[in-house]
């Protein structure tokens, strides 16, 4: 494969005939906004996919997080424990409510929140723990649930990156009081933009639906007793989501197949740590992510430059949120900081072919050995 090839992207959506057919139906019938059969169908089917009872679809994943926090009445004076190594939206959505994100470290085994450090971060103001399933690998939920129950705290999941991932045989999203997912264009399944809250708590789902609809009731649509939001998913978005959900098993299988092949090819590179896949987990590899040891001849950013020159796109790991200017806590969270410094996301999407994986691996082996 020549170096003058088209850039291999990190992730791009798979859109086919069903997506086109369902969206076309929306356009032909005029049901293009937040009313229409596909919204309810998508909410119900996605909740069922995650073995939960209720789904509230939203315009994107960040507003799903904010809506969930608002529906739970989180606000000033409340503290919410979360991993620092996450996309900034996890913290921002909590900050929108006036509550305070409290950042804790990650563990090397899963790259997720370390249950061993959570209890020490609990104060009388703590209201919830948010587990983030980073890059498609589940967090270790059982010890987090035990801590939450012992201290009467909410346990929430930010599963934006982990559609279909499993923890001890159960899909993420149904492992807590409530969870959110994102359906941005680079996610395992997409609605373009989009998000959802899923839960088994009927009152919570009804509260979230009330708040995302400008704070109104279906039997009195112009009476607004509270300041609320317009966070609704459109019927067009949901139509894409219904089609994507019908193919999600294939989308996950492709990612897992490619990850297995990456693992086989890259095992020969000394100093390269491959993605986690704990015995209790099923990783769906939203991102195929590796860590570069300091013993290698170049660092992460230098490697990204060389891969870009070979027409291979990559992404660095997220910055730990506790180091970002608006959240700078001056904490030392060594695992999160180390993972962030050494981590790189390689091409991972379901459009990726085995030939492209071979090309990426050939370039990595050439550069690093």
Secondary structure by P-SEA (a helix, b strand, c coil): ccccccccccbbbbbcaaaaaaaaaaaaacccccccaaaaaaaaaaaaaacccbbbbcccaaaaaaaaaaaacccccbbbbbbccccaaaaaaaaaacbbbbbbbbbccccccccccccccccccccbbbbbbccccccccaaaaaaaaaabbbbbbccccccccccccccccccccccccccccccccccccccccccccaaaaaaaaaaaacccccccccccccccccccccaaaaaaaaaaaaaaaaaaaaaaaaaaaaaaaacccccccccccccccccccccbbbbbcccccccaaaaaaaaaaaccccccccccccccccccccccaaaaaaaaacbbbccccccccaaaaaaaaaaaaaacc
